[in-house]
Amino acid sequence: MKYKLTEEGKEYLKKGLPEKNLVKTLKEGPLSLKETKKKNKNLSIALQWTKKKNWVKLEKNILTLIKYPEKFPEEDALRKIHEGKEVEESILKILIERKLIWKITEVYKKTEEALIKAGNVIDELTHNIIRTGLWKNRKFRPVDLQLKKKLDKSKIKAGKAQTYNYFLMQVRKKLVEMGFKEMTGPIIETEFWNFDALFQPQNHPARDWTMTYQLKKPKHGKLPDKKIVENVKKAHEVGIAGSIGWQYKWNPKKAMQLVPRAHGTCLSARTLASKPEIPGKYFAITRCYRPDIIDATHAIEFNQLEGIVIDESVTFKSLVGLLKLFAREIIGVEKIKFVPAYFPFTEPSIEGFVYHPKLGWIEALPGGIFRPELTKPLGIDIPVLAWGIGIDRLAMFKLGVSDIRYLFARNLEWLRKQKVIS
């Protein structure tokens, strides 16, 4: 896979990363925010990265240099990419997140070639041109806005985001505002992350083909770091953290089998294994797949609002409070009840039900505290609250829908009648 610098990436390569310029400025001595802003462009970006890397501290509006770094790997990586050289995967991920580089995919190549043929003048602004950022620094063909005849305004339909997609964007925005960081991961997952890392035994009924989709080709993926695999194997076979495990012979070949992601909890396991921030709050809105009978509240593919909170001080009461907060503040549901539940990877566990005026009580808020047999093999030794909310079902309340299938409807008349939610 090849990469290309964005306009912002080119600017940073030429003038230096904002964080590099900031530490250079502070090398001369502490400065007030006001003075620093005069000397540094993109100060907010610089502060974000220097504080994250523990290079500077901010106290009473005074910035002080803690450590002057010996190297700036992101800037070195920008130079290498500009020269067509290989760069480490971990650095690439950071540069993509910062929108400093583009992946040169087939779509990117074809879009760029088409623009070059058109003399770098954009006639029609397509989705691909916007998504790849290739519209920047290009000319647009002039458009005649003088209408020759009067339009029938009653026939004009205003464009708007698909109702359910817009709802998910609002939920994502709300969670980020609450201090949660978003988790990402592959849709096609190994059974290791989907089940084994979650302390779900290999003979569990949920791992049967009637309960989980499986891939025919390719059939197997790769296992992660050997230490993690050995820890998980030990937890299953003989136990860990005072447990006796499941008392069976763990099969690595079974763990390597590929499945379409059956739940979002696999992302929580991946996050715990990747040295997360502690204390830390993480979420993901994940697309999941399970064989099921389709009806008003069930589908074979669905979205799940997955989340974890890692903190020494959290308790089961904290979890109940969070689930109530999500249901009431984000969705606006008033009638909520909780009952004890069982999940292989949490203890204690809880199931929250919300009341729908037409469908009655609907299961939507499962959660619990991750078992130490799950967290310890992944390197975490403190409590982790976890939940996997049926966000499709909660959306039914917010949007006034009584059939889950309408969330994905292509009925334009129904979509046009839907109000824009806030």
VOGU-3710 file (C-alpha; in Angstrom, 3 decimals, decimal comma):
1> mkyklteegk> 0,000/0,000/0,000  1,391/3,422/-1,000  0,742/6,728/0,718  0,815/10,386/-0,254  1,130/13,552/1,819  -1,954/15,736/2,206  -1,613/19,504/1,853  -1,355/19,746/5,641  1,281/17,005/5,632  3,293/18,902/2,994
11> eylkkglpek> 3,104/22,068/5,085  4,352/20,271/8,215  7,176/18,664/6,256  8,242/22,070/5,008  7,698/24,162/8,170  7,910/21,527/10,914  5,289/19,764/13,001  3,311/22,066/15,348  4,565/20,141/18,398  8,173/20,409/17,195
21> nlvktlkegp> 7,857/24,160/16,693  6,291/24,538/20,145  9,066/22,730/22,048  11,629/24,727/20,074  9,935/27,932/21,238  9,773/26,776/24,872  13,430/25,755/24,825  14,233/29,417/25,464  12,112/29,373/28,649  8,498/29,325/29,953
31> lslketkkkn> 5,944/31,486/28,133  2,351/32,543/28,680  -0,282/31,094/26,347  -0,776/34,513/24,797  2,938/34,928/24,009  3,213/31,367/22,742  0,253/31,842/20,405  2,008/34,795/18,744  5,034/32,632/17,955  3,291/29,359/17,064
41> knlsialqwt> 0,773/28,562/14,372  -1,637/25,685/15,140  -1,058/26,014/18,891  -4,095/23,885/19,810  -2,712/20,958/17,755  0,755/21,473/19,217  -0,614/21,482/22,774  -2,620/18,322/22,165  0,430/16,333/21,056  3,044/17,801/23,390
51> kkknwvklek> 0,842/17,195/26,435  0,036/13,675/25,258  3,771/12,923/24,903  4,522/14,638/28,237  6,871/17,187/26,638  5,250/20,296/28,144  3,047/21,248/31,094  0,450/24,007/31,354  -0,112/25,650/34,733  -1,924/28,941/35,315
61> niltlikype> -1,701/29,799/31,609  2,095/29,320/31,632  3,672/26,743/29,333  6,873/25,073/30,494  9,085/22,587/28,669  9,428/19,277/30,557  11,485/17,369/28,005  12,991/18,218/24,638  12,673/15,092/22,461  15,704/13,688/20,686
71> kfpeedalrk> 13,645/12,610/17,665  10,382/13,498/15,919  9,317/10,170/14,352  6,185/11,577/12,679  8,234/14,211/10,834  10,809/11,587/9,819  7,957/9,432/8,535  6,545/12,316/6,457  9,959/12,736/4,845  10,231/9,006/4,093
81> ihegkevees> 6,745/8,890/2,550  7,604/11,937/0,421  10,701/10,064/-0,773  8,722/6,866/-1,437  10,273/4,876/1,423  8,635/2,374/3,806  7,310/3,517/7,207  6,342/1,552/10,321  2,652/0,586/10,600  2,237/2,262/14,022
91> ilkilierkl> 3,453/5,636/12,668  1,287/5,295/9,537  -1,768/4,869/11,735  -0,999/8,109/13,602  -0,398/10,063/10,367  -3,671/8,817/8,875  -5,578/9,770/12,047  -3,997/13,235/11,872  -4,989/13,468/8,187  -1,386/14,128/7,160
101> iwkitevykk> -1,282/11,312/4,581  -3,661/9,584/2,167  -3,764/5,923/1,257  -3,267/5,718/-2,502  -6,047/3,207/-3,177  -7,428/2,252/-6,589  -10,230/4,768/-6,020  -7,650/7,486/-5,282  -5,614/6,615/-8,409  -8,636/6,598/-10,724
111> teealikagn> -10,012/9,830/-9,269  -6,645/11,587/-9,597  -6,180/10,331/-13,180  -9,660/11,577/-14,136  -8,905/15,025/-12,686  -5,578/15,235/-14,547  -7,367/14,372/-17,829  -9,877/17,139/-17,099  -7,033/19,614/-16,680  -7,468/19,597/-12,876
121> videlthnii> -10,784/21,398/-13,281  -13,701/19,891/-11,356  -16,895/19,742/-13,337  -18,905/17,541/-10,983  -18,019/17,297/-7,287  -18,303/13,555/-6,596  -18,194/11,574/-3,352  -14,753/10,181/-4,289  -13,288/13,631/-4,913  -14,502/14,814/-1,490
131> rtglwknrkf> -13,452/11,625/0,338  -9,907/11,595/-1,082  -9,397/15,326/-0,549  -8,451/15,755/-4,209  -10,711/18,818/-4,492  -8,127/20,916/-2,623  -6,114/23,427/-4,687  -8,093/22,648/-7,851  -10,317/24,896/-9,953  -14,065/24,438/-10,273
141> rpvdlqlkkk> -15,912/24,925/-13,537  -18,175/28,025/-13,323  -21,897/27,353/-12,911  -24,660/29,569/-14,279  -26,986/30,271/-11,374  -29,425/32,363/-13,452  -32,494/30,160/-13,917  -34,254/30,595/-17,254  -37,640/29,495/-15,965  -39,434/29,611/-12,669
151> ldkskikagk> -39,173/26,388/-10,682  -42,100/24,668/-9,010  -40,827/24,782/-5,427  -43,333/22,170/-4,293  -41,380/19,579/-6,308  -38,044/20,419/-4,709  -37,045/17,930/-1,995  -34,403/19,150/0,426  -31,476/16,793/0,937  -30,576/15,546/4,412
161> aqtynyflmq> -28,599/12,794/6,070  -30,231/9,367/6,368  -32,111/9,524/9,669  -30,480/6,567/11,410  -26,956/7,419/10,210  -27,451/10,940/11,516  -28,616/9,541/14,868  -25,436/7,425/15,128  -23,288/10,469/14,330  -25,010/12,379/17,139
171> vrkklvemgf> -24,409/9,516/19,599  -20,746/9,382/18,563  -20,414/13,152/19,050  -22,047/12,972/22,492  -19,694/10,221/23,680  -16,607/12,084/22,463  -17,846/15,161/24,348  -18,128/12,949/27,454  -14,417/12,092/27,156  -14,655/8,683/25,466
181> kemtgpiiet> -12,154/7,665/22,783  -13,323/5,667/19,764  -12,082/2,114/19,185  -11,682/0,636/15,705  -11,064/-2,868/14,372  -11,722/-5,279/11,488  -15,192/-6,554/10,564  -13,704/-9,970/9,752  -12,301/-11,191/13,039  -10,511/-14,269/14,361
191> efwnfdalfq> -12,336/-16,408/16,896  -9,432/-15,606/19,217  -10,537/-11,986/19,640  -14,231/-12,691/19,103  -14,398/-15,477/21,732  -11,169/-16,849/23,257  -9,773/-13,548/24,544  -13,199/-12,977/26,146  -12,846/-16,186/28,190  -15,576/-17,897/26,152
201> pqnhpardwt> -14,784/-21,648/25,934  -14,321/-23,270/22,546  -17,224/-25,663/23,171  -19,660/-22,870/24,047  -22,985/-23,119/22,088  -22,591/-19,515/20,839  -19,551/-20,669/18,816  -21,590/-23,186/16,862  -22,232/-22,441/13,166  -25,960/-22,023/13,870
211> mtyqlkkpkh> -25,176/-19,072/16,182  -22,231/-17,454/14,375  -21,406/-16,946/10,690  -18,095/-18,407/9,545  -15,847/-17,790/6,535  -15,163/-20,522/4,003  -12,282/-18,739/2,273  -9,955/-17,682/3,745  -10,770/-19,893/6,705  -8,006/-18,899/9,135
221> gklpdkkive> -6,250/-15,740/10,271  -3,212/-15,006/12,442  -2,958/-15,143/16,220  -1,547/-12,097/18,089  1,558/-11,807/20,287  2,728/-15,175/21,649  2,636/-13,977/25,273  -1,036/-12,967/24,997  -1,921/-16,286/23,346  -0,141/-18,255/26,094
231> nvkkahevgi> -1,912/-16,249/28,806  -5,329/-16,839/27,216  -4,573/-20,541/26,750  -3,632/-20,827/30,425  -6,821/-19,040/31,515  -8,912/-21,544/29,506  -7,052/-24,721/30,432  -6,060/-24,364/34,103  -7,275/-20,943/35,149  -5,766/-17,647/36,204
241> agsigwqykw> -6,382/-15,163/39,054  -7,766/-17,868/41,364  -9,944/-19,487/38,685  -9,710/-23,160/37,637  -10,432/-22,276/33,984  -12,678/-24,384/31,747  -10,592/-27,569/32,180  -10,184/-28,589/28,522  -7,449/-28,706/25,874  -7,390/-25,324/24,146
251> npkkamqlvp> -7,024/-25,542/20,340  -5,086/-22,694/18,613  -6,428/-23,786/15,197  -9,980/-23,174/16,402  -8,929/-19,738/17,687  -7,540/-18,859/14,231  -10,873/-19,397/12,435  -12,276/-16,256/10,784  -15,798/-15,010/11,471  -17,731/-11,853/10,633
261> rahgtclsar> -17,649/-9,928/13,914  -20,460/-11,320/16,128  -20,311/-8,514/18,704  -18,355/-5,365/19,461  -16,728/-6,814/22,590  -13,827/-8,085/20,476  -12,761/-4,436/20,055  -12,678/-4,024/23,833  -10,378/-7,058/24,104  -8,092/-5,674/21,386
271> tlaskpeipg> -7,985/-2,302/23,156  -7,129/-3,835/26,542  -4,283/-5,778/24,919  -2,819/-2,658/23,277  -1,746/-0,795/26,451  -4,714/1,586/26,812  -4,757/4,770/28,868  -5,491/4,145/32,552  -7,818/5,568/33,691  -9,489/5,407/30,288
281> kyfaitrcyr> -12,900/5,464/28,599  -13,450/3,878/25,177  -16,412/3,255/22,861  -17,199/1,896/19,421  -20,287/1,781/17,231  -19,760/-1,562/15,517  -21,481/-3,444/12,719  -22,117/-7,033/13,885  -23,457/-10,201/12,249  -25,392/-13,168/13,713
291> pdiidathai> -27,814/-15,742/12,274  -31,253/-14,785/13,600  -34,941/-14,797/12,720  -35,753/-11,369/11,292  -38,673/-9,593/12,957  -39,579/-6,162/14,364  -36,725/-6,238/16,921  -34,178/-8,648/15,370  -31,923/-8,576/12,298  -29,013/-10,668/10,992
301> efnqlegivi> -26,775/-7,587/10,918  -26,992/-4,814/13,453  -25,085/-2,031/15,201  -23,798/-2,305/18,744  -22,626/0,496/21,027  -19,643/-1,123/22,722  -17,832/0,526/25,595  -15,380/0,078/28,459  -14,213/2,160/31,400  -10,848/1,229/32,948
311> desvtfkslv> -10,332/2,674/36,416  -9,265/1,500/39,867  -12,235/3,263/41,490  -15,173/2,025/39,360  -17,820/-0,289/40,810  -20,937/-2,133/39,682  -22,945/0,899/40,796  -20,885/3,023/38,372  -21,942/0,719/35,521  -25,662/0,960/36,358
321> gllklfarei> -25,347/4,740/36,499  -23,637/4,862/33,092  -26,275/2,659/31,439  -29,064/4,828/32,866  -27,224/7,936/31,663  -26,955/6,570/28,103  -30,623/5,564/28,001  -31,956/8,825/29,426  -29,552/11,511/28,235  -28,616/10,172/24,805
331> igvekikfvp> -31,872/8,429/23,844  -34,500/10,031/26,075  -35,909/6,758/27,468  -37,645/7,129/30,842  -38,809/3,608/31,743  -35,771/1,414/32,471  -35,427/-1,735/34,545  -32,461/-3,997/35,302  -32,344/-7,731/36,035  -29,416/-10,069/36,832
341> ayfpftepsi> -27,873/-11,694/33,742  -25,162/-14,133/32,703  -22,417/-13,527/30,133  -19,261/-15,680/29,854  -16,979/-12,639/30,075  -18,507/-10,492/32,864  -19,242/-11,074/36,550  -21,422/-9,631/37,955  -23,599/-9,088/34,879  -26,770/-7,127/34,277
351> egfvyhpklg> -29,415/-6,781/31,558  -31,267/-3,514/31,095  -34,738/-3,359/29,541  -36,358/-0,223/28,141  -40,080/0,239/27,635  -41,430/0,869/24,131  -45,040/2,145/23,965  -45,955/-0,352/21,215  -43,569/-3,281/21,757  -43,388/-3,306/25,556
361> wiealpggif> -40,141/-4,127/27,390  -37,159/-4,576/25,025  -33,753/-5,986/25,979  -31,201/-3,288/25,135  -28,646/-2,567/27,884  -26,435/-5,589/28,686  -23,279/-5,010/30,704  -21,059/-6,085/33,563  -17,546/-6,022/34,990  -15,011/-7,965/32,943
371> rpeltkplgi> -13,840/-11,107/34,699  -10,176/-11,156/35,770  -9,779/-14,295/33,596  -10,325/-11,921/30,654  -8,431/-8,834/31,780  -5,319/-10,328/33,407  -4,171/-12,323/30,312  -4,388/-9,037/28,367  -2,227/-7,172/30,898  -4,920/-5,319/32,879
381> dipvlawgig> -5,080/-5,764/36,652  -7,804/-3,269/37,644  -11,634/-3,211/37,209  -13,057/-2,749/33,709  -16,722/-1,847/33,219  -18,111/-3,170/29,928  -21,326/-2,973/27,941  -22,646/-3,778/24,481  -25,798/-1,748/23,946  -28,309/-2,615/21,225
391> idrlamfklg> -28,137/0,863/19,717  -30,551/-0,092/16,885  -33,246/-0,815/19,447  -32,621/2,380/21,381  -32,830/4,296/18,106  -36,371/2,977/17,691  -37,379/5,086/20,699  -35,609/8,223/19,530  -37,027/7,983/16,008  -40,492/6,720/16,962
401> vsdirylfar> -40,073/3,485/14,980  -41,816/0,213/15,901  -39,990/-2,003/13,353  -36,179/-2,203/13,372  -36,140/-2,755/9,601  -37,264/0,814/9,022  -33,906/2,075/10,306  -32,341/0,750/7,087  -35,299/1,503/4,806  -34,903/2,875/1,282
411> nlewlrkqkv> -38,434/4,240/1,286  -37,743/7,855/0,241  -41,204/9,049/1,212  -40,752/7,745/4,774  -37,209/9,178/4,982  -38,382/12,613/3,809  -40,998/12,737/6,540  -38,497/12,024/9,301  -37,531/14,993/11,448  -33,889/15,970/11,824
421> is> -33,051/14,924/15,393  -30,759/16,765/17,786
//
